[in-house]
Amino acid sequence: MSESQQTGAVERLLDRLQGESGGQDISVGHILDTIGSRGAGPLLLVPALVAVSPVAAIPGLPTLLALVIVLFAAQILIGRQRLWAPDTLRAREVEAGKVEKTAERLRPVAGFMDRYLARRLTWAASGTATRVAAGAVILLCLLVPPLEVVPGAVVAPMLAIALIGLAMMVNDGIFMLIGLLAAAASVAAGLTLIV
């Protein structure tokens, strides 16, 4: 079996991102175009995974990532087929080193996720289910700013978002149901911490 057949969907996405940068700075628009070719899932998955990486210790970054996720989740909720991003966001440059470092830090998580992915219960990861999941993602993102003051508290909602994004990316209904259960638990835990 070749290496490309052994790697899963998430690892291939990271390979593609690293290949696109080619050691040069890359625009956010180019990154969005690269990950967006697999549907809306990666546009939720990648920012959520970054938010659970050590890079997210930068104050304000989880909230910024939550805003980016809301931008895409709202479009999924209303049923847009091609997702839009503002030109100011698309034009921003990301240093090649940061793309490489982030992709490498996400590799263990990606490998773990790829081992458990399959196309199953597709009814739970498409159509109306996707819109319900997008609503849950928006609710989770609303929790991020107040949770950011508690160290590590944004990990739970962002992992739920990552599961939902992953489910959308590979049309895995089981992951979608697990993601929605994780979302419900994250909302309950988050409200407990906030209130």
Secondary structure, 3 states (H helix, E strand, C coil): CCHHHHCCHHHHHHHHHHHHHCCCCEEHHHHHHHHHCCCCHHHHHHHHHHHCCHHHHCCCHHHHHHHHHHHHHHHHHCCCCCCCCCHHHHHCEECHHHHHHHHHHHHHHHHHHHHCCCCCCHHHHCCHHHHHHHHHHHHHHHHHHHHCCCCCCCHHHHHHHHHHHHHHHHCCHHHHHHHHHHHHHHHHHHHHHHC
